[in-house]
Amino acid sequence: MTISPDARRDQPAPWVDTIHLAWHLCISPSTVDNWVAAGILPPPRKHGGKLMWKWSEVDDRLTTKHNDDIDATGMRDAVRREREADESRAGRR
């Protein structure tokens, strides 16, 4: 079975950087940072001087095994911080 180039583009790579992680999760890079701080996402690892996430760990954290570990208050606070940062950046323009 051959996978079309378009199908491969929709699938995350085994290791992703901040930009690609944010893109696949439909969030901003600063939300990635906030979610790591809140424990929603696993921390990145350094590969060749670049911060990377193992996609299987991200997927695992957001779906099944660690779902009970995600603190709803932490998620709410992370989203609130992101919204306030966006509003602050918009006010500077």
Number of C-alpha atoms within 10 A of each C-alpha: 3 4 7 8 8 8 8 10 9 9 9 15 15 11 18 18 20 18 14 16 22 17 13 14 13 10 12 15 17 17 19 22 19 21 21 16 15 20 17 23 21 19 18 18 14 11 11 7 7 11 14 20 23 18 17 13 16 20 15 14 19 16 11 9 10 15 12 11 10 15 13 12 10 16 18 13 15 23 16 13 15 19 13 12 14 12 11 11 10 9 8 6 5
